[in-house]
Amino acid sequence: MLAALREAGFDLSFQELFAHPTVAETAALARPVAHRPEDAAAPSACPHALFDLLSDEDRNLLSADAQDAYPLSTLQAGLLYEVARTGNTALYHDVASYRVRDGLDLAAFRTALGLVAERHTILRTSFHPAGFSTPLQIVHCSVPLSLTVVDLSGTPEPEQDAVLGRFAGEELAREFSMGEPGLVRVVLHRLGDRGYQYSLSYHAAALDGWSASTLHRDLFQTYFSVRGGRGTPLPALVAAYPDFLRLEREAMASESQHAFWTGLLEGAQSTRIPRLTPSGPPGPSGQDGGAEDDGLLVHDTPLPEGLSAAVLRTAARLRLPVKSVLLTAHTAVMGFVAGTDDVLVGYEHSGRPKVAGGEQLAGLFLNTVPFRLRLEDVSWAELVRSVYAAEARMVPHRRYPMGETKRRLGVRGALFESVFNFTHFHLLKDLTRDHGFELVRSRISSRTEFPFRAEFWQDAFSVEVGLALHCHAGAFTAEQAGRIAGYYVNALAALTAHSDERHTARTLLGEDELAPLTEGFAGPREELPPGTLLDVFARQVARRADATAVSHGMQHLDYRELDEESDRVAAFLRHSGVGQGDVVAVPMDRGLPWAVSVLAILKTGAVYLPQEPTDPPERRRWPRRRHPRRPRHRPRPR
C-alpha cells in the first residue's frame, strides 16, 4: 500500500499508516512525495549495485560462480550462532507440509521450481559464518534443484500415513551445510489417488513466514502456468535483500532508536512462566527441567465455534487490527500465569522494505523486539487500545536488532522467554483467484531458542483465527500447555463478550481448576449468625463489655476498649478520606494495634488488605497500581 501511494505521487510513513488504520484517516494524512518526513525515507527502487556492501578483500575471496554477495543480517548471524552454540540441528529449522488433492505433473513441477529459483536468490544462496572478514551470504549463478521426490503411490494408506507422520522429525534431523546452497528444500510425497504431500523445509535464517508463503504462491502459480503450456519466466524483482540490510544499518547507527529500547527496558524483568512438573506442583521459574534438545511440543488450540468470528467483530468495532486483539489476550495470559501486571514478552515484527516490490522478496526480515505493557485495572477495550498504542510507539524502531540491544546493555541471556507471533498470509488467495487452488494447512514445525511461543494466525482462505502453542518439551508438559491454551480461549471469550468490563473481573481459570479451589480445599460448611462481623462484635460489646476481646503477650483489650480504640482510628481514617469500598493496606505485625486497625477499617466500610512489613517493595506497591484511583492508607494507631 505504501509503495502504491508513492507511485501515485503521495507518501505516508509506516508508523503513520499503523497509527491510522482506516481509509478515511489515511486519506487525510497522505501528502505529496516532496514533503516526505525523514522517518519515511526508503531505499531506491532501482536494482542495487552488486557486491557493493563488501570490502575489496572479501570480493577477491569469492568464487567465480558468485552472482552477488552481502553480509548476513544481525538476526541471521544470531540464529546461526545459536545453532552452533547448542549443537541442536533442529533449532531454527522449519518444516511446513501441505496436502494437495490433485495429480502431480513432476516435469512441470521441476521446471517451475527452476524458474522460481531464478527469481528468488535465497534458493541459490549459501551462508558463510566464517572465512571472510564478516559473516557473508553468497548468491550463486546456478545450483542444483533442492527437490526430493518420495513415491508412495503403491503403498497402503496406513503405511503412507506412518511415513508422513515420521517425516517432520526425520527432516529436522537433516542438517543444513554451511558454505553450500540448499537452505530451502522441497520434498514431494506422491500418494497415488490421494494426491501428494508438498513440504517446504528451510533454515529460519533463510526465510520468514511471509517469504515462505511467497515461495508457495510463486511456485504453484508457475507450476500451473507451465502445466497449462503458458510457462514464461517470472518478472525480475526490482527490490533486493541488501535494501533491508541498509535499513538495518541505519537503525543500528541511530542513538535515538537505541535510547528508545533502553528506556522501554529500564527496570523491566522477563515475564517468566512457572514450570509445572509431571507430579503437579509448579516448579521454580526459569528451571526448564530438561535439556535443550528435548524436542518441540506443539499444542494446537481449537477455538470454540463462533469465537473466531467474535474476535473479528470486536476488532472491527474497536477499529483496531485483529493482531492487537490477539496480542492483548497474549499479554493478559502471560500476566495471569506469571502473577505480574508488568509484562515483558517478545513480539515478532517485520522490517521488510516498504518499497515497490518489497513485499515480493523472499528472505528473513523479522526482528523479535521486546514488548512491555502494564496491565492497568481497565476494561478489555481500553486494554486493547493500550496495546495498540504501545505497538505504534515502537514501529519507528522496529528494525533496531534485538541482538544489538542485548550487546549494548551487556545482557548475555534472553530478554524474554515467551514470544507472540501473528501471521496472515493473504497472498495465498492469489492461487484461489487464479486457479481455484487452496493449500490446506497440515502441520508446521518450528523450534526457536524461546521456550514458549504463541503462534496466532488468520487463515488466508477462510480468515478464521487459529492458535498453536510451540513449547520446549523439556520446559513444559503437555498438561501445562493445555492449561495455558485454555487461558487463551477464556481471555478471548471474555474480551469479545465483555469488552467494556474490567479485564480483571473474571478469572481465566477453567471450571476444572476452579472446582478444587472453591470446593476441594473448602472446610466444613457452618451456619453463620445473622448480620455482619460488625453486628456480631456490637452484640458482644453490649453483652460482655468487660470480657477480654483480644490479647497479645502480656497486653490485652476488653470489648469496650477495643470498640473505643477502633472508633477513634475509624474517625481518623474517615477524616483522611477513607470511605466505602476503598482499599486500606496494613503492613503491620500481628498485635493489638493490628487488631484495632482491622476493626477500624471495617467500620469505615473499606476493604482490609493484609501486608507484611517484610514484603518486597514490589508487592507493597502492587495495590497502588491495581487500584490507581482509590486511596491507600497505612494506619498508625496510637
Buried (B, 14 or more C-beta within 10 A) or exposed (E): EBBEBBEEEBBBBBBBBBBBBEEEEBEEBBBEEEEBEEEBEBBEBEEBEBBEBBEEEBBEBBEEEBBBBBBBBBBBBBBBEBBEEBEBBBBBBBBBBBBBEEEBBEEBBBBBBBBBBEBBBBBBBBBBBEEBEBBBBBBBEEBEBBBBBBEBEEBEEEEBBEBBEEBBEEBBEBEBEBEEBBBBBBBBBBBBEBBBBBBBBBBBBBBBBBBBBBBBBBBBBBBBBBBEEEBEEBEEBBBBBBBBBBBBBBBBEBEEBBEBBEEBBEEBEBBBBBBBEEEEEEBEBBEBBBEBBBBBBBBEBEBEEEBBBBBBEBBEEBEBBBBBBBBBBBBBBBBBBBEBBBBBBBBBBBBBBBBBBBBBBBBBBBBBBBBBBEBBBBBBBBBBBBBBEBBBEBBBBBBBBBBBBBEEEEEEEBBBBBBBBBBBBEBBBBBEEEBEBBBEBBBBBBBBBBBBBBBBBBBBBEBBBBBBBBBBBBBBBEEBBBBBBBBBBBBBBBBBEBBEBBBBEBEBBBEEBEEEEEEEEEEEEEEEEEEEEEEEBBEBBEEEBEEEBBEBEEEEBBBBBBBEBBBEBBEBBBEEEBEEEBBBBBBBEEBBBBBBBBBBBBBBBBBBBEBEEEBEEEEBEBBEBBBEEBBBBEBEBE
